[in-house]
C-alpha cells in the first residue's frame, strides 16, 4: 500500500504504460477502486460515488493510500456514462472504455423431478351363471283302443277300467312336487351375482374407488414465517480484505401462500457484534417451491445500497436453511446458512 499526495500522476502512468488491473484507494474509512484494461479506465467507484464524480474526488485526495494489482482481471462492464467519458478526457486526460454494467448471475442446482404415479383402470368382469331348468314332464296320452267288436258288458267293463286309470294318473300328477324355478337355482349357485333378468347397474362398478385410493395428496407449502439468524461466508470478492469474512443478519420473515417478505439488520462481522451505527438494514422478498427457497435482497450500506440473491434448501425439520448468496457489494459471493430462532 503506497501513500502519495499526487495520485493523479500514478493514474497517468498506468494509462501511459497500457497496464491492466485494479487500483485500490483508501482514504480514512472510505474505500474506492479504479479498474483499467490496456491503459483505459473501465470503472470508477469511491464510497457512494461512481464515474466522473468518483475520479474527481480521488484526484482531490491528499492523504489517500493506494495500491495497484495487475493480477486482477478487469471487469467486463463499468459505470461510466458517455458524457462522463468526454469530461474525463478533457479534464484529466484519462482514456475510458465504453461499457455497460451487468450484475453477476449464480449457477443454480437442477430441479428434482417427482416420479409419476400409475393408476389402474381395469375393472373385474362380472359373470352371470344360468342354470338349466328341466322341462315339465308331459304325460303321454294312451293310444286309442283298437277297434274291435265287443259285447255290451265287455265294453262297459273296459270303460270303467279306463276311467280308473285316468283318475289314478291325475292324482299322481297333482301330488308330485313342481320343479325349482330358474331364479331359485341361480340364487343357490351364485348368491352374490345378479340373475339374468337384473342388468348390471353402473353404480356397482368399483372403478371410482380404485382411482381415489391411488391418488397422492398434494404436499402443503412450507412456512418460513418467524425470526431467523442468517450468516453469509464470503468465498470470492473484489476486495482481498473481505475474503473469508462471515457476516451475520437478524431477519424477520412474513409468508403468505408461497411468497414471503422479510426485513432485518446486519448485526455481526466474524462473530463480533456491531454497534448500532453499523447495523445497516436489509430487505428480502422471495418464494417457496417445495424445499427450495429463492429470494432477492437490498442492503442499505453506510456508503451506498447493494443488492443480491439467496438460494436456499430447507431441511426436513423446517428449522435450517443452507445454500449460496451473491451481492454487488464488493462483488462478493459464497455460502449462506440460516437457523430459525
Secondary structure as UniProt FT lines:
FT   STRAND          2..3
FT   HELIX           7..16
FT   TURN            17..18
FT   STRAND          21..27
FT   TURN            28..29
FT   STRAND          30..37
FT   TURN            38..39
FT   STRAND          40..46
FT   TURN            47..48
FT   STRAND          49..50
FT   HELIX           51..60
FT   STRAND          65..69
FT   TURN            70..71
FT   HELIX           82..92
FT   HELIX           152..175
FT   HELIX           182..189
FT   TURN            191..192
FT   TURN            196..197
FT   HELIX           202..204
FT   HELIX           207..214
FT   STRAND          226..236
FT   HELIX           240..242
FT   TURN            243..244
FT   STRAND          246..256
FT   TURN            257..258
FT   STRAND          259..269
FT   TURN            270..271
FT   STRAND          272..273
FT   HELIX           276..278
FT   STRAND          281..289
FT   TURN            290..291
FT   STRAND          292..300
FT   STRAND          305..314
FT   TURN            316..317
FT   STRAND          320..327
FT   HELIX           329..331
FT   STRAND          332..340
//
